[in-house]
Amino acid sequence: MAEKTYDLAVIGGGPGGYVAAIRASQLGLKAVVIEANHLGGICLNWGCIPTKALLRTSEIYHYMTHASDYGLKADNVSFDVKKVVERSRGVAKQLNQGVGYLLKKNKVDVIDGWAKLAGGKAGGRKIAVEKDGKNIANVTAKNVIIATGARARDIPGLEADGKQVWTYKEAMTPEVFPKSLLVVGSGAIGIEFASFYRTLGADVTVVEVMDRVLPVEDEEISGLAAKAFEKQGMKLITGATVTSLDKKKSGVTAVVEKDGKSEKITAERVIMAVGIVGNVENIGLEGTKVKVDRTHIVTDEWGATGEPGIWAIGDVAGAPWLAHKASHEGIIVVGKIAGEKGLHPMDKSRIPGCTYCHPQVASIGLTEAKAKEAGHKIKVGRFPFAGNGKAIALGEPEGLIKTIFDATTGEMLGAHMIGAEVTELIQGYSIAKTLETTEEELMHTVFPHPTLSEMMHESVLDAYGRTIHF
């Protein structure tokens, strides 16, 4: 079998891997992507994109059931779960094909198979590619980027079976809509599914081991989210753990422990959303100096591992586990390989996070508590959706924009939002952080009216006692 030689081989075709390969081609490098499953990775096929399609369905359903609030009539509103799933899968399929087109357009080779590092150093890394147990290709590359992603974490004794106890895959392709649901874990994945199923009518209980839901978010935003979820009818149990699952035909009974006491909760289905583990097995790392820490590959600020010529990006390289973080890491690593000038290493404080529940949650930078822990003297600004004309006109008066500044320098340390369309608004503060904008520059920025974005301006003004409309 002829051996193919490249400047760069990317193992994994997700949002980190395929972006890295395209950028490599733009910089004149001959690149190949080796993908064992689907181009686009978990994000496009089983994560970010299809879940947003599901959540869009539930959002429209919500508005239809509240049509009278807008002077409209919509009687006997219902849904067809099979068609809901079909739409979501169709969106994923369309984008999967789009990734293939982009790689072809940029003259990036694609090999469908399982890649495993097979040796080689100075002269190039050797990779053996298998498909259905047979060797289908041998690749040599000067540099290798590992972008193998991650998978759902299993807890011993609470493993998903794909039937009654679901991971995200089963949760987004239900054959029958469950009347009741227990969600274990209240991070972005858990809360998004909880929101989807609750909006469509399921009785939903969420169990979180930390003392609040969405525990990585600013505490004030997390508290507002909890109130909104409970108002919708969700039951939230925080500071608790699920110790066992008893599966029967009628459903699953979970034993939940909190404050030394136990209670039993029975639901038709359980979704396990308790984190992820990196895909580091069977890719040939044992023959290298690549270090793995708690299932994630250790890298420096440029994505380099302990083995020269081997790099790692995305979920397999650690938190935050976000598609846009993976893509940007790919850009940085390829730029480093190509000797591109003007590069900057990844600054994780500039990575926004979004949760597409109802109401939406978005954030960037330090929370109020973390800013104080870091020793900053801070100024905090807040502006509620109830003071914004566009929010009221939309019928979405519940929400808050919160900004945090260093009181001495005026640096924006963090921004945190909850409410309608905040996942679209957060990019404004992302740009501000990248440009190292101060409060003065934000104050002098003209925001259009009437828009939700005006609240971003008002929140900054409020931090300095200058808010106008509240």
C-alpha positions as CSV (number, residue, x, y, z in Angstrom):
1,M,0.0,0.0,0.0
2,A,1.4,3.4,-1.0
3,E,2.2,5.7,1.8
4,K,0.9,9.3,1.6
5,T,2.9,12.2,2.9
6,Y,1.6,15.5,4.2
7,D,2.8,18.6,6.0
8,L,-0.1,18.1,8.5
9,A,-2.3,15.3,9.5
10,V,-5.3,16.0,11.6
11,I,-6.9,13.2,13.6
12,G,-10.5,14.1,14.0
13,G,-12.8,16.1,11.8
14,G,-14.8,18.0,14.4
15,P,-15.0,21.8,14.7
16,G,-11.3,21.9,15.8
17,G,-9.9,19.4,13.3
18,Y,-11.6,20.5,10.1
19,V,-11.0,24.2,10.8
20,A,-7.3,23.5,11.5
21,A,-7.0,21.6,8.2
22,I,-8.7,24.4,6.2
23,R,-6.5,27.0,7.7
24,A,-3.4,24.8,7.0
25,S,-4.4,24.7,3.3
26,Q,-4.8,28.5,3.3
27,L,-1.3,28.8,4.6
28,G,0.1,26.5,1.8
29,L,0.4,23.3,3.8
30,K,-0.6,20.0,2.4
31,A,-3.2,18.6,4.9
32,V,-5.3,15.5,5.5
33,V,-8.2,14.9,7.9
34,I,-8.6,11.4,9.3
35,E,-12.1,10.9,10.7
36,A,-13.5,7.6,12.0
37,N,-17.2,8.7,12.2
38,H,-18.8,11.8,10.9
39,L,-17.2,15.1,9.6
40,G,-18.2,17.9,11.9
41,G,-17.7,15.8,15.0
42,I,-20.0,15.5,18.0
43,C,-20.8,19.3,17.8
44,L,-22.3,19.3,14.4
45,N,-23.8,15.7,14.4
46,W,-24.8,15.1,18.0
47,G,-24.3,18.3,19.9
48,C,-24.4,22.0,19.3
49,I,-26.3,22.1,16.0
50,P,-29.0,19.4,16.3
51,T,-29.8,20.4,19.9
52,K,-30.3,24.0,18.8
53,A,-32.8,22.7,16.2
54,L,-34.7,20.9,18.9
55,L,-34.6,23.9,21.2
56,R,-35.9,26.1,18.3
57,T,-38.9,23.7,18.0
58,S,-39.6,24.0,21.7
59,E,-39.2,27.8,21.6
60,I,-41.8,28.0,18.8
61,Y,-44.1,25.6,20.7
62,H,-43.8,27.9,23.7
63,Y,-44.9,30.9,21.7
64,M,-47.7,29.0,20.1
65,T,-49.1,28.0,23.5
66,H,-48.8,31.6,24.7
67,A,-50.3,33.1,21.5
68,S,-53.0,34.9,23.4
69,D,-50.3,37.1,25.0
70,Y,-49.7,38.5,21.5
71,G,-53.3,38.9,20.5
72,L,-53.3,35.7,18.5
73,K,-55.2,32.5,18.6
74,A,-53.6,29.0,18.3
75,D,-55.9,26.2,19.5
76,N,-55.1,22.6,20.1
77,V,-51.4,23.1,19.8
78,S,-49.5,19.8,19.6
79,F,-46.3,18.2,18.2
80,D,-45.1,15.1,16.5
81,V,-41.9,13.9,18.2
82,K,-40.9,11.9,15.1
83,K,-41.0,15.0,12.9
84,V,-39.3,17.1,15.5
85,V,-36.4,14.6,15.5
86,E,-36.4,14.3,11.7
87,R,-35.9,18.1,11.4
88,S,-33.1,18.1,13.9
89,R,-31.3,15.2,12.1
90,G,-31.9,16.9,8.7
91,V,-30.1,20.0,9.9
92,A,-27.2,18.0,11.1
93,K,-27.0,16.1,7.8
94,Q,-27.0,19.3,5.8
95,L,-24.1,20.8,7.7
96,N,-22.2,17.5,7.7
97,Q,-22.3,17.5,3.9
98,G,-21.3,21.2,4.0
99,V,-18.1,20.4,6.0
100,G,-17.1,17.8,3.3
101,Y,-17.6,20.4,0.6
102,L,-15.5,23.0,2.5
103,L,-12.6,20.5,2.8
104,K,-12.8,19.5,-0.8
105,K,-12.9,23.2,-1.8
106,N,-9.8,23.9,0.1
107,K,-8.0,20.8,-1.3
108,V,-7.8,19.0,2.0
109,D,-7.7,15.2,1.7
110,V,-10.1,13.2,3.9
111,I,-9.6,9.6,5.0
112,D,-12.5,7.7,6.5
113,G,-11.0,5.5,9.2
114,W,-9.5,5.1,12.6
115,A,-6.1,6.8,13.0
116,K,-3.4,5.5,15.2
117,L,0.1,6.9,15.7
118,A,2.5,4.3,14.5
119,G,6.0,5.8,15.2
120,G,8.4,8.1,13.5
121,K,9.9,11.3,14.7
122,A,12.3,13.7,13.0
123,G,11.4,12.5,9.5
124,G,7.7,12.7,10.1
125,R,5.0,11.0,12.2
126,K,3.7,7.8,10.8
127,I,0.0,7.0,11.1
128,A,-1.8,3.8,10.4
129,V,-5.5,4.1,9.4
130,E,-7.9,1.2,9.8
131,K,-11.5,0.7,8.7
132,D,-13.5,-2.4,9.8
133,G,-10.4,-4.0,11.2
134,K,-8.4,-3.6,8.0
135,N,-5.5,-1.3,7.3
136,I,-6.7,1.1,4.5
137,A,-3.9,3.8,4.5
138,N,-0.5,4.7,5.8
139,V,0.2,8.4,6.4
140,T,3.4,10.3,7.2
141,A,3.1,13.9,8.3
142,K,5.6,16.4,9.6
143,N,3.1,17.5,12.2
144,V,0.0,15.9,13.7
145,I,-2.9,17.6,15.4
146,I,-4.9,15.3,17.7
147,A,-8.5,16.6,17.7
148,T,-10.3,13.4,18.8
149,G,-12.9,15.1,21.0
150,A,-14.6,13.6,24.0
151,R,-17.6,11.5,25.0
152,A,-20.1,11.4,27.8
153,R,-18.8,10.4,31.2
154,D,-20.1,7.2,32.7
155,I,-20.5,6.9,36.5
156,P,-20.1,3.3,37.8
157,G,-23.5,1.9,38.6
158,L,-25.3,4.6,36.8
159,E,-24.2,3.8,33.2
160,A,-26.4,4.7,30.3
161,D,-28.1,1.8,28.5
162,G,-29.5,3.8,25.6
163,K,-33.0,2.7,26.5
164,Q,-34.2,4.0,29.8
165,V,-31.0,5.8,30.9
166,W,-29.9,8.1,28.1
167,T,-26.8,10.1,27.0
168,Y,-27.2,13.1,24.9
169,K,-27.5,10.9,21.7
170,E,-30.6,9.1,22.9
171,A,-32.0,12.3,24.4
172,M,-32.1,14.1,21.0
173,T,-33.6,11.1,19.2
174,P,-36.5,9.9,21.3
175,E,-38.8,7.4,19.7
176,V,-41.5,8.3,22.2
177,F,-41.8,11.5,24.2
178,P,-41.4,10.7,27.9
179,K,-44.0,12.0,30.3
180,S,-41.4,12.3,33.1
181,L,-37.7,12.8,33.0
182,L,-34.8,12.9,35.5
183,V,-31.8,14.9,34.4
184,V,-28.6,14.2,36.3
185,G,-26.3,17.2,36.0
186,S,-27.2,20.9,35.4
187,G,-24.4,22.1,33.2
188,A,-25.2,23.4,29.8
189,I,-26.0,20.0,28.3
190,G,-28.3,18.9,31.2
191,I,-30.1,22.2,31.4
192,E,-30.7,22.5,27.7
193,F,-32.3,19.0,27.6
194,A,-34.3,19.8,30.7
195,S,-35.5,23.0,29.1
196,F,-36.4,21.3,25.8
197,Y,-38.4,18.5,27.5
198,R,-40.1,20.7,30.1
199,T,-41.2,23.2,27.4
200,L,-42.9,20.4,25.5
201,G,-44.7,19.2,28.6
202,A,-42.6,16.6,30.4
203,D,-42.4,16.6,34.2
204,V,-38.7,17.3,34.7
205,T,-36.5,16.9,37.8
206,V,-32.9,18.1,37.7
207,V,-30.3,16.8,40.3
208,E,-27.1,18.7,40.7
209,V,-24.2,17.8,43.0
210,M,-23.1,21.4,43.4
211,D,-25.1,23.9,45.5
212,R,-26.7,25.6,42.5
213,V,-27.7,24.9,38.9
214,L,-25.4,26.1,36.1
215,P,-22.7,26.2,38.7
216,V,-20.0,27.7,36.4
217,E,-22.0,30.8,35.8
218,D,-22.1,33.9,38.0
219,E,-24.0,33.1,41.1
220,E,-26.5,35.9,40.6
221,I,-27.3,34.7,37.0
222,S,-27.5,31.1,38.3
223,G,-30.1,32.2,40.9
224,L,-32.2,34.0,38.3
225,A,-32.1,30.9,36.1
226,A,-33.2,28.7,38.9
227,K,-36.2,30.9,39.6
228,A,-37.2,30.9,35.9
229,F,-36.9,27.1,35.7
230,E,-38.9,26.6,38.8
231,K,-41.6,29.0,37.6
232,Q,-41.8,26.8,34.4
233,G,-42.5,23.8,36.6
234,M,-39.0,22.2,36.8
235,K,-38.0,20.6,40.1
236,L,-34.4,21.4,41.0
237,I,-32.5,19.4,43.6
238,T,-29.1,20.9,44.3
239,G,-26.3,19.7,46.6
240,A,-27.4,16.2,46.0
241,T,-26.2,13.0,44.3
242,V,-27.8,10.1,42.6
243,T,-26.6,6.9,44.3
244,S,-28.5,4.2,42.4
245,L,-30.9,3.6,39.5
246,D,-33.4,0.8,39.5
247,K,-34.7,0.1,36.0
248,K,-38.1,-1.5,35.5
249,K,-40.6,-1.6,32.6
250,S,-42.6,1.2,34.2
251,G,-39.6,3.5,34.5
252,V,-36.4,4.2,36.5
253,T,-36.3,4.8,40.2
254,A,-33.4,6.9,41.4
255,V,-32.2,7.1,44.9
256,V,-31.1,10.7,45.6
257,E,-29.1,11.6,48.7
258,K,-29.0,15.2,50.1
259,D,-27.9,16.3,53.5
260,G,-27.7,12.8,54.8
261,K,-31.2,11.9,53.7
262,S,-32.4,9.8,50.8
263,E,-35.5,10.1,48.6
264,K,-36.7,8.0,45.7
265,I,-37.7,9.7,42.4
266,T,-39.3,7.7,39.6
267,A,-39.3,8.9,36.0
268,E,-39.8,7.3,32.6
269,R,-36.4,8.2,31.4
270,V,-33.1,9.4,32.9
271,I,-30.6,11.7,31.1
272,M,-27.0,11.4,32.4
273,A,-25.2,14.7,31.9
274,V,-22.3,14.6,34.3
275,G,-19.4,15.7,32.2
276,I,-17.2,14.2,29.5
277,V,-13.9,12.3,29.2
278,G,-11.4,12.8,26.4
279,N,-11.0,10.3,23.6
280,V,-7.3,9.3,24.2
281,E,-7.5,5.5,24.0
282,N,-6.1,3.4,21.1
283,I,-4.6,6.3,19.1
284,G,-1.0,5.4,19.8
285,L,-0.1,7.9,22.6
286,E,1.6,5.2,24.6
287,G,4.6,5.3,22.2
288,T,5.1,9.1,22.7
289,K,5.9,11.6,25.4
290,V,2.4,13.0,25.2
291,K,1.1,13.4,28.8
292,V,-2.5,12.6,29.7
293,D,-4.1,14.0,32.8
294,R,-7.5,12.8,33.8
295,T,-8.3,11.7,30.2
296,H,-7.2,15.0,28.7
297,I,-4.0,15.7,26.8
298,V,-1.7,18.2,28.4
299,T,-0.6,21.1,26.2
300,D,1.2,24.4,26.5
301,E,-0.4,27.7,25.6
302,W,0.2,27.0,21.9
303,G,-1.3,23.5,21.8
304,A,2.0,21.7,21.8
305,T,2.2,18.4,23.7
306,G,5.3,16.9,25.4
307,E,6.2,15.2,22.0
308,P,7.6,17.5,19.3
309,G,5.5,17.6,16.2
310,I,2.3,16.4,18.0
311,W,-0.3,18.9,19.0
312,A,-3.7,18.7,20.6
313,I,-6.8,20.9,20.4
314,G,-10.5,20.9,21.4
315,D,-12.3,18.8,24.0
316,V,-9.5,16.2,24.2
317,A,-7.1,19.1,25.3
318,G,-9.3,20.1,28.2
319,A,-11.8,22.8,29.3
320,P,-13.6,24.8,28.3
321,W,-15.4,22.2,26.2
322,L,-16.7,24.5,23.5
323,A,-16.7,24.2,19.7
324,H,-15.5,27.7,19.2
325,K,-12.6,27.2,21.6
326,A,-11.6,24.1,19.5
327,S,-11.8,26.0,16.3
328,H,-9.7,28.9,17.5
329,E,-7.1,26.5,19.0
330,G,-6.8,24.9,15.6
331,I,-6.1,28.3,14.0
332,I,-3.5,29.1,16.6
333,V,-1.7,25.7,16.3
334,V,-1.6,25.8,12.5
335,G,-0.3,29.3,12.5
336,K,2.4,28.2,14.9
337,I,3.3,25.3,12.7
338,A,3.4,27.5,9.6
339,G,5.5,30.2,11.3
340,E,2.8,32.8,11.0
341,K,3.6,36.2,12.5
342,G,1.4,38.1,14.9
343,L,0.0,35.1,16.7
344,H,-1.4,35.2,20.2
345,P,-1.8,32.2,22.4
346,M,-5.3,31.3,23.6
347,D,-6.6,33.5,26.4
348,K,-9.4,31.5,28.0
349,S,-10.8,34.6,29.7
350,R,-11.9,35.8,26.2
351,I,-13.9,32.7,25.4
352,P,-17.7,33.3,25.7
353,G,-20.0,30.5,26.9
354,C,-23.6,30.1,25.9
355,T,-26.5,27.9,27.2
356,Y,-29.5,27.7,25.0
357,C,-32.2,27.0,27.6
358,H,-35.2,29.2,28.1
359,P,-34.3,31.8,29.2
360,Q,-30.9,31.8,27.5
361,V,-27.7,32.3,29.5
362,A,-24.4,33.7,28.2
363,S,-21.2,34.9,29.8
364,I,-17.5,35.8,29.3
365,G,-14.6,36.4,31.7
366,L,-14.6,36.5,35.5
367,T,-17.7,36.1,37.6
368,E,-18.2,38.6,40.4
369,A,-16.9,36.1,43.0
370,K,-13.8,35.1,40.9
371,A,-13.0,38.8,40.3
372,K,-13.0,39.4,44.0
373,E,-10.9,36.2,44.7
374,A,-8.4,37.5,42.1
375,G,-7.9,40.6,44.2
376,H,-9.7,43.1,42.0
377,K,-11.5,46.1,43.4
378,I,-14.6,46.0,41.2
379,K,-17.5,48.0,39.9
380,V,-20.6,46.1,39.0
381,G,-23.3,47.2,36.7
382,R,-26.7,45.7,36.1
383,F,-29.6,46.4,33.8
384,P,-32.9,44.4,33.8
385,F,-34.8,43.4,30.7
386,A,-37.9,45.1,32.3
387,G,-36.3,48.5,31.5
388,N,-35.7,47.8,27.8
389,G,-38.4,48.8,25.3
390,K,-37.5,46.1,22.7
391,A,-37.6,43.4,25.4
392,I,-41.1,44.6,26.5
393,A,-42.3,44.7,22.9
394,L,-41.0,41.2,22.3
395,G,-42.9,40.0,25.4
396,E,-39.7,39.0,27.1
397,P,-39.3,41.3,30.1
398,E,-37.5,38.8,32.3
399,G,-33.7,38.9,32.3
400,L,-30.6,40.8,33.3
401,I,-27.3,42.1,31.9
402,K,-24.5,42.2,34.4
403,T,-21.0,43.7,33.8
404,I,-17.9,43.7,36.0
405,F,-15.1,46.2,35.8
406,D,-11.8,46.7,37.6
407,A,-12.4,49.9,39.6
408,T,-8.8,51.1,39.1
409,T,-8.1,50.5,35.5
410,G,-11.6,50.3,33.9
411,E,-10.9,46.9,32.4
412,M,-13.9,44.9,31.7
413,L,-13.3,41.7,33.7
414,G,-16.5,39.9,32.9
415,A,-20.1,40.0,31.5
416,H,-23.0,37.8,32.4
417,M,-26.5,37.7,30.9
418,I,-29.8,35.9,31.2
419,G,-32.8,36.5,28.9
420,A,-34.0,36.4,25.4
421,E,-31.3,36.2,22.7
422,V,-28.4,36.8,25.1
423,T,-26.4,34.1,23.2
424,E,-26.4,36.5,20.3
425,L,-25.6,39.6,22.4
426,I,-22.5,38.2,24.2
427,Q,-20.3,38.6,21.2
428,G,-20.4,42.4,21.7
429,Y,-18.6,41.9,25.0
430,S,-16.3,39.3,23.4
431,I,-15.1,41.9,20.9
432,A,-14.7,44.4,23.8
433,K,-12.4,42.0,25.7
434,T,-10.3,41.2,22.7
435,L,-9.8,44.9,22.0
436,E,-9.1,45.5,25.7
437,T,-11.8,48.0,25.8
438,T,-12.3,50.1,28.9
439,E,-15.6,51.3,30.4
440,E,-15.0,54.8,28.9
441,E,-14.9,53.4,25.4
442,L,-18.0,51.3,26.0
443,M,-19.8,54.4,27.4
444,H,-19.0,56.4,24.3
445,T,-20.2,53.6,21.9
446,V,-23.6,54.4,20.3
447,F,-26.0,51.5,20.5
448,P,-29.0,51.3,18.1
449,H,-32.5,51.8,19.4
450,P,-34.8,50.0,19.9
451,T,-32.6,46.9,20.5
452,L,-31.8,44.4,23.2
453,S,-28.2,45.5,22.9
454,E,-29.0,48.8,24.5
455,M,-29.1,47.0,27.8
456,M,-25.4,46.2,27.4
457,H,-24.7,49.9,27.2
458,E,-26.9,50.6,30.2
459,S,-25.3,47.9,32.3
460,V,-21.9,49.6,31.7
461,L,-23.4,53.0,32.6
462,D,-24.9,51.5,35.8
463,A,-21.5,50.3,37.0
464,Y,-20.5,54.0,37.2
465,G,-23.8,55.4,38.5
466,R,-24.8,56.8,35.1
467,T,-27.7,54.5,33.9
468,I,-30.5,56.4,32.2
469,H,-33.5,54.2,31.7
470,F,-33.9,52.5,35.0
